[in-house]
Amino acid sequence: MIQQLTLNGIIAGSIYALIAIGFTVIYRTVRFFHFAHGIVYTLGAYLAYTFFILLKIPFVISFILAVLFASGLGVLIDRFVYHPLRKQRASNLIFLLASFGVFIFLQNLIQMIYGAQILSIRTGPVKEGHHILGAVITDIQIVILLVAVVLLVLLWLFIQRTKLGKAMRAVADDRIAANVVGINPDRIITASFAIGSALAGIAGILISFETNLEPTMGFSALLKGIIASIVGGIGSIPGAVLGAYFLGIVENLGIWHISAGWKDAIAFGVLIVFLLFRPSGILGKRVESSGV
């Protein structure tokens, strides 16, 4: 039983990690909580459903189109909502309210278009999983793990080795100084929204093959991503990853003797404990760290 719960926690942590690092990539450059990130996650799943199930487009092409549209949505949200607020030097509270407004508007738009009923993107017969060390893992779960690990490694390499990645780190550390040395902060913010939103869209697509789709699915996922980011040290990409896997495992071990409906309560419990006893995050970084 412990093996299965731990494996389930790692799989859940993989999804949380994609959401958390996408959220963190954006947070590092704009320095406010982009709550609309959750609706980008939801849209990724619904776009995959639209392309693959409704339009009968091959899966790989549907996957790519859904990711591109999710990435584009993130850029559009920044361009038409956040960018004008930045020009007016709005406070973080205004940004927070605006992000909530975008989340609620798009969630209701999705519900109006697709309805409130639960949808499924899964097709074909249910296959028996693979037995590994006393636990069972399905083909879809293997794909989730592999895709998550590959993307996490690629993102780390991108941030560390590429010119754009280094520019993103510079803007995260000091936007004014970065502008002085010739880095355009607006361009970097746009790139951050494109990358972070693409990761959220991928997470939504992957989870859509594991669970059903519903318009409100993004809120819970967003909370898990934010909690993972805070636990790991907000602003730290490695911290977000470790926080996500830690949260996924604790959640699944925590429901061993109670209902699975208590997962969200367990996640909030983890957040409260870390804020009370380990405010610097599990990597020992300060909460506002912009470190990689």
N, C-alpha and C positions, 0 to 999 in steps of 0.2 A: 504493500500500500504506500509506504513512504517513497519508494522508488518512482511509482506512478505519479504521486503528487509533486515530487521534485521535478520530474520531467515536464509535467503540465505547467509548473511554475516557470521553467526555463522557456517553454514555448510562449507562454503569456508574456514573459519578460522580453522576449524578442520583439513582440509587437509594441510593448511599452517603450522599448529602447528606440525604435524607429520614430515613434511619436515624440519622445523626449528629446532626442538629438535634433529633430526638425524644429521643435519649439526652442531649443537652446541656441541653435544657429541663428534664428531670428532674434531672440532675446539679446544676444551678445551685441548686435548692431543697433537695435532700436531702444533697448533698455526699458521695455514695458511688457506686461503680460498680454500676448497676442491670443486672446481667447477664441477668436475666429478660426484659429488653427484646428479646432475640433470639427468644425463644419467642413473644412477641406478634407479631413479624414473621411467624413461621411460621404462627401461628394465623390471621392475616389471610388468607394464601393459602389455607389449608385451608377456612376458612369461606366464602370466595368459591367454591371448588370445590363445597362442600356446597350452597350456595344456588343456584348457577348450573347446575351439572351434575347433581347428584343430585335436587334439589327442583324444577328447571326454572323457577326464578323469574327474571324478566327481569333483564338484566345490571345496569342502573342501580340497581334495587332491591337486588339481591344485593350490589353494591359498597357501598351505603350501610349495609346490615345488617352486612356484614363489618367495616366500619370502626367502627360503633357497638359491636359485640361486642368488638372488639380494644381499643377505648378503655375499655370497661367492665371488661375483664380487668385492664388496668393499674391501674385504680382499686381493684379487689378485691384485687389483690396488695398494694397499699399498705395498704389498710384492715385486712386480716386477717394480714398477715405483717410489714410494716415498722412500722405504727403501734404495735402492742404493744411492739416493740423500742425505738421512740423513747421511749415512756413509761418504759421501764426504763433509758433512757440507755445502750443497748448500744453497744459499740465498732464502728468501721467494719469490723473483721474479721468480727464477728458478722453484720453486714448483708451483707457479701460472701458469706459461707458460706450465708446464708439465700437470697440471690438465686440462687446456684448450685443450691441444693436445689430451688427453685421451677422453675428452667430444666430440670433433669434430670427432675423429676417430670412436668411438663407435656409434655416431649418424649416420654417413654415412654408417657404417656396418649394422645397423638396417634398414636403408632405402634401402640398396642393397638387403637385405634378404626379407623384407616384401613389398617393394615398397613404393612410396610416397603417395599412395592413403589412404584415411581415412578409418579406420577399426572400427568395433563395437563389443563389447563383450556381449552386452545386447541381451537377447533372450526372447521369449514369448510376450504376449500382454501387452500393456501399461495400467496400472491400475490407477484408480483415487486415488489421495492422500488423506491424513487425514486432516481434518480441525481443527486447534488448534489456539485459540485466534485470529481469523481473518486471519490466514495464512494457507497455504497448505504445507504439508510435505509428501514426498513419503516414501515407505518402504526402498528404497535404502538409502535415506538421513538419515533415523532413524538409519540404520546400520552404516553409516559413523560416526554419532555423538556418538553412543554407543562404537564403536570400538576405536575411537579416545580418548574418555574420559577414557576408561578402560586402554588403553596403556599408556596414560599420567600418570595415577595413579600408574600403575605397574612400570613404569620407575622411578618415584620419589621414590617409596619404594625400588627399586633395588639400586639406587644411595645412599640412606640414610642408608639402613639396611644391605646390603650384604657386604661380605669381598671384593669381586671384585669391587663393587660400591665405597667403601671407598678407595680402591687402585686407582681407576680412579680419584677420587677427589684429592688424594695425588699427583699423577702425574700432574694433571691439575694445582695444586698450585705451585709445585716445582719439576721438573723432576729429578734434581740432588740429592736433599735431599731424594726423594722417592727411588732412586737407592741405596743410602747409607744405608737405613734401610731395604734393601732386596727386594724391589719391582722392578720387571723387566719391565722397561718402554716399551720395544718392545712388550712384551706380552699384556700390557695394551692398547697400540696403536692398536694392532690387534683386541682386544676385542671391542674397541671403533668403529673401522671400521665395524666390524660384526654387532654390535647393531645399529649404525647409518644408515648403508646401509639397514638393515632389515626394519627399520622404513620408509625409503624412498621408498622401494619396496612395503610396505603395502599401503602407500599413493597413489602410482601409480595404484595399483590394485583397491583400493576403488574408485578412480576418474574414472577408466575405466568403471565402471558400471553406472556412472552418465553422462559422456561425451564420445565423440569418441576418437580414438587413432590416433596419427600421430607422425612421427619420431622427430619432433621439439618440442613436448609438454614439454620436460624437461627443456628447457631454461627459459620459463616464470615461471614455478613452482619454479625453483631454485632461480630466482630473488626475488620472493615473500618470500621464506624461508629466504634468506639472509636479506632482508629488515626487516622482522619480527624480526630476531635475533638482528639486529642493533637497531631497535626501542626499543626493550626490554632490551638492554644492552648486547652486544656481549659476549658470554661466560656464560650467566645466563640461565639455563633451564626454571625456572618459568618466566623469562623475555621473553624468546622466545615464550612461550605459550601465554602469555598476549599480546605480540606484534602481534602474528599471528591472534588472535581473533579481536584485535583492527583493524588491517589492513583489515581483511575480511569484517567487518561491515562498515568501512569507505568507502571501495571500492564500496560496493553495495548501500549504501546510496548516494554516489557520482554520481552514474549513473542514479539517479532518473529522471533527466531532460535531460540527454545526452545519447549518444550511449554507449552500453556495450563495444565497442571497445576502450574506453578510460580508461578501468580498469588499464592497465599497467601504463598509464600516471598518474593516481591518486596515484598509489602505489609509484611511484618515487617522486611525490609531497609530500607525507607523509614523505618519507625518507629525502628529502631536508629540510622540516620544522623542523623535529626533530634534524637533524644535526646542524641547525642554532640556534635553541632555546632551545633544551633539549638534548644536546650531551651525557648526562649520562644515558639516557634510561628512560622508564616509571616507573621503580622500584627505580630510584634514584641511581643505581649502576654505577660505573665507566665503561667506554666502554670496557676496557680490563678485566673486572671482571671474575674470574673463579669460582665465588660462585655458589652454587647449585641453 
